[in-house]
């Protein structure tokens, strides 16, 4: 078991975009530091976020334009003013367009200011960043510039010479769009610097950053465009099969994610270098990493690309042991958590246990079935992470409100505490459990209902927009949570 995870801890699940603030979504500004202070004051030592990547128009952090790049929408503009790279008058100017265009406009102004006014040490740091990240940054920056040039269309629909990355045309594009490419690189430089400053502050406050790595990447991404051999594509670049999961708790028709599957034969032949580099980036950003859809490393659900739902798919084996061996060889002790939800087989459990990875326990799943339900606290082991619910679940208040009187009575019979609201009893049960790490979504601490859930799986609209405001957190809620963290020996 990794040393970091071999200790009783409490965590809160809150994505950066859900932080309070004056902008149209949360960012890496002062409210992020205030949140670290709140965690520290509560005795909480883990802050779990969703993936930090640059999203598509739907805002899903699980469908990103790069496996390495950060989301520029999370950049705090005030920080650029403090650095002297953006004038205060420029920061309040109205850039017409949506929130993405507005932030791009301000970042472009900041890049001009950086070129004109930045100290040499900052320019040297930018140059070093570009060199160290060149293994992904060069292709990503050109990809974003070309994607903007071609009206945000998927790379597959670009003119042939750019779609196929013909050498002469790619070199010419790098020359012609040199300044735009440098601006995209600058955005990533700023994101990484802001993130690493926040991470360093969290470390001072004894708070670990817990990240999430989607097992699959988006088809419309720099990764697929620049590394087609890594994925199962035909000669033209089309997908014959796409990723998803079969019918389950969340959806009667399964979930058709549409991501490309990996060409595991090629990855094995190359020593899983693409995956190792991906993990290298995540280990720089986070102290703990969750592998989303871990079961896909043992076998993944392949759906014919012409199917509208995930029903008619099949399980196809994956070389998870060889991949994890390669990662372990490269990074030695690595703090990984396996998202082992869904259709879990003995083979998946064996893979998880062979590498001594903690799995996940969701209390909202615990009270259907009999006493052998793996999500019941009596069946937990220390080497696990317990949640009341995840970003894909209803809030605990919403979940409790959906239960009839008889169901609530049965749940209380198991977890006790019938004098307190069911959602509060659920939090207490998670914190009291033997799991080394207990993570509570911020919505549950704030006692918010269904309308505040982060995501509803199987739907494509209305997700990923939730934010909280500080006035929603009462002194009573904060004090109760801090007391429970201490009571159940999960404090600093």
URTA-V162460 format. One record per residue. N is the residue number from 1. SS is DSSP state (@ for helix, = for strand, . for the rest). PSI is psi in degrees with one decimal (none if undefined). Layout:
# URTA-V162460
n/ss/psi
N/SS/PSI
N/SS/PSI
This chain:
# URTA-V162460
n/ss/psi
1/./136.1
2/./142.4
3/@/-40.4
4/@/-38.2
5/@/-2.7
6/./49.2
7/./143.6
8/./125.2
9/=/159.2
10/=/146.6
11/=/162.9
12/=/137.0
13/=/116.1
14/./121.4
15/./155.4
16/@/-39.0
17/@/-16.9
18/@/-1.0
19/./154.8
20/./176.4
21/./173.8
22/./-16.4
23/./-172.9
24/./-11.9
25/./165.2
26/./155.2
27/./-167.5
28/./30.6
29/./-155.2
30/@/-31.5
31/@/-27.9
32/@/-38.6
33/@/-37.5
34/@/-36.5
35/@/-39.4
36/@/-42.0
37/@/-41.4
38/@/-43.1
39/@/-47.7
40/@/-45.7
41/@/-25.0
42/./-3.7
43/./12.0
44/./134.1
45/./7.0
46/=/129.0
47/=/109.9
48/=/131.5
49/./173.5
50/./174.3
51/./145.6
52/./7.0
53/=/167.1
54/./117.3
55/=/165.9
56/./-172.2
57/./-27.1
58/./-9.4
59/./3.2
60/./122.6
61/./-1.5
62/./3.3
63/./86.1
64/=/162.5
65/./-6.3
66/./146.9
67/./-8.4
68/./-36.6
69/./145.6
70/=/163.4
71/./113.4
72/@/-22.7
73/@/-17.6
74/@/-4.6
75/./137.7
76/./124.1
77/@/-36.9
78/@/-35.0
79/@/-39.1
80/@/-34.8
81/@/-43.1
82/@/-37.3
83/@/-18.1
84/./10.0
85/./-17.2
86/./126.6
87/./146.0
88/@/-38.2
89/@/-34.9
90/@/-35.2
91/@/-22.3
92/./0.3
93/./147.9
94/./109.8
95/./117.3
96/./146.4
97/./-172.7
98/./179.5
99/@/-34.4
100/@/-45.7
101/@/-40.6
102/@/-45.4
103/@/-38.1
104/@/-40.5
105/@/-46.4
106/@/-37.1
107/@/-34.4
108/@/-40.6
109/@/-40.5
110/@/-35.1
111/@/-39.9
112/@/-43.4
113/@/-37.8
114/@/-46.5
115/@/-34.3
116/@/-38.8
117/@/-7.8
118/./145.9
119/./156.6
120/@/-35.3
121/@/-33.2
122/@/-38.3
123/@/-37.8
124/@/-38.7
125/@/-39.5
126/@/-44.4
127/@/-41.9
128/@/-43.3
129/@/-46.6
130/@/-36.6
131/@/-46.8
132/@/-31.8
133/./9.7
134/@/-25.2
135/@/-20.0
136/@/-28.6
137/@/-38.0
138/@/-49.2
139/@/-39.5
140/@/-46.9
141/@/-43.3
142/@/-39.1
143/@/-46.9
144/@/-41.6
145/@/-44.9
146/@/-38.6
147/@/-40.6
148/@/-40.3
149/@/-34.5
150/./32.8
151/./34.3
152/./18.1
153/./153.2
154/./146.6
155/@/-28.9
156/@/-24.4
157/@/9.8
158/./165.0
159/./144.3
160/@/-42.7
161/@/-29.1
162/@/-36.6
163/@/-44.1
164/./1.6
165/./47.7
166/./127.9
167/@/-50.3
168/@/-44.1
169/@/-34.5
170/@/-43.0
171/@/-42.1
172/@/-39.4
173/@/-39.9
174/@/-36.0
175/@/-45.8
176/@/-35.7
177/./29.1
178/@/-48.7
179/@/-39.8
180/@/-39.1
181/@/-43.1
182/@/-34.8
183/@/-41.0
184/@/-41.5
185/@/-38.0
186/@/-41.6
187/@/-43.5
188/@/-37.3
189/@/-46.1
190/@/-45.4
191/@/-51.3
192/@/-40.0
193/@/-44.4
194/@/-42.2
195/@/-44.8
196/@/-30.8
197/@/-41.9
198/@/-42.8
199/@/-40.6
200/@/-38.9
201/@/-42.9
202/@/-40.1
203/@/-40.1
204/@/-31.7
205/./10.5
206/./36.1
207/./126.2
208/=/142.4
209/=/127.3
210/=/113.0
211/=/175.0
212/=/128.2
213/=/109.9
214/=/135.5
215/./-35.9
216/./160.6
217/./162.3
218/./143.9
219/./-43.2
220/./77.6
221/./159.2
222/@/-31.2
223/@/-46.0
224/@/-41.7
225/@/-42.0
226/@/-11.4
227/./52.2
228/@/-29.2
229/@/-18.7
230/@/-17.3
231/=/160.9
232/./90.7
233/=/153.9
234/./-176.9
235/./-27.3
236/./-7.9
237/./3.7
238/./155.2
239/=/131.7
240/./-25.7
241/=/150.6
242/=/163.8
243/=/159.5
244/=/-162.9
245/=/152.0
246/./172.3
247/./136.6
248/./-162.3
249/./-38.2
250/./-27.7
251/./132.0
252/./-21.2
253/./10.6
254/./-172.3
255/=/120.5
256/=/98.1
257/=/-33.0
258/=/6.1
259/=/153.0
260/=/149.2
261/./160.8
262/=/147.0
263/./83.7
264/@/-30.3
265/@/-44.9
266/@/-43.3
267/@/-41.1
268/@/-41.9
269/@/-31.2
270/./13.5
271/./24.7
272/./32.1
273/@/-42.3
274/@/-43.9
275/@/-40.2
276/@/-42.0
277/@/-38.4
278/@/-43.8
279/@/-33.9
280/@/-43.5
281/@/-45.6
282/@/-34.8
283/@/-25.5
284/@/-37.5
285/@/-31.6
286/./158.2
287/./-29.1
288/=/144.1
289/=/129.5
290/=/131.1
291/=/106.7
292/=/137.4
293/./51.6
294/@/-32.9
295/@/-20.3
296/@/-12.6
297/@/-16.2
298/./-45.3
299/=/140.7
300/=/149.5
301/=/111.3
302/=/124.0
303/=/128.4
304/=/134.7
305/./-18.8
306/./3.3
307/./138.5
308/./-23.6
309/./178.7
310/./5.3
311/./-48.1
312/./60.3
313/=/-173.2
314/=/152.3
315/=/131.2
316/=/128.3
317/=/148.9
318/./150.7
319/./60.0
320/@/-40.0
321/@/-45.7
322/@/-39.8
323/@/-49.3
324/@/-32.4
325/@/-43.5
326/@/-41.5
327/@/-43.2
328/@/-38.9
329/@/-40.0
330/@/-38.6
331/@/2.4
332/./-117.8
333/./113.7
334/./127.8
335/./81.3
336/=/145.1
337/=/135.1
338/=/118.6
339/./91.4
340/./45.9
341/./165.4
342/./-146.8
343/./96.5
344/./127.0
345/./166.3
346/@/-32.2
347/@/-38.7
348/@/-44.2
349/@/-38.9
350/@/-41.9
351/@/-45.1
352/@/-46.7
353/@/-31.0
354/@/-33.1
355/./10.5
356/./41.8
357/./134.2
358/=/137.3
359/=/-176.1
360/=/142.0
361/=/123.5
362/=/114.7
363/@/-31.2
364/@/-18.0
365/@/-1.3
366/./-20.9
367/./19.3
368/./131.8
369/./-162.1
370/./-165.7
371/./-10.6
372/./6.3
373/./121.8
374/./-12.9
375/./-3.3
376/./134.4
377/@/-28.8
378/@/-14.7
379/@/7.7
380/./157.9
381/./164.6
382/./-37.5
383/./67.7
384/=/165.3
385/=/121.5
386/=/139.0
387/=/148.5
388/./-46.4
389/./169.4
390/./-172.2
391/./-18.6
392/./-7.1
393/./163.4
394/./159.7
395/./160.5
396/@/-31.0
397/@/-45.6
398/@/-41.7
399/@/-45.9
400/@/-39.1
401/@/-21.0
402/./-9.4
403/./138.5
404/./175.9
405/@/-43.0
406/@/-41.4
407/@/-42.5
408/@/-39.9
409/@/-42.2
410/@/-38.0
411/@/-45.3
412/@/-34.9
413/@/-34.0
414/@/-51.1
415/@/-9.0
416/./-160.3
417/./47.5
418/./-10.7
419/./-12.9
420/./157.1
421/./149.2
422/@/-38.5
423/@/-34.2
424/@/-38.6
425/@/-34.2
426/@/-43.3
427/@/-44.8
428/@/-37.6
429/@/-39.6
430/@/-47.2
431/@/-31.4
432/@/-15.9
433/./168.9
434/./-11.9
435/./134.3
436/./-37.4
437/=/128.4
438/=/123.8
439/=/128.5
440/=/124.1
441/=/143.6
442/@/-33.6
443/@/-34.2
444/@/-35.9
445/@/-35.9
446/./-5.7
447/./50.3
448/./153.4
449/./-171.9
450/@/-34.5
451/@/-8.6
452/@/11.0
453/./154.8
454/./-41.0
455/./144.0
456/./104.9
457/./144.2
458/./-1.8
459/./157.1
460/./-1.7
461/./154.8
462/./11.6
463/./162.3
464/./10.7
465/./-6.0
466/./137.7
467/./153.2
468/./164.8
469/./149.2
470/@/-31.6
471/@/-16.6
472/@/-20.0
473/./107.4
474/./159.7
475/@/-38.0
476/@/-44.8
477/@/-46.6
478/@/-42.9
479/@/-42.6
480/@/-44.3
481/@/-45.8
482/@/-39.9
483/@/-42.4
484/@/-38.0
485/@/-43.3
486/@/-43.1
487/@/-39.3
488/./23.5
489/./41.5
490/./11.2
491/./175.5
492/./none
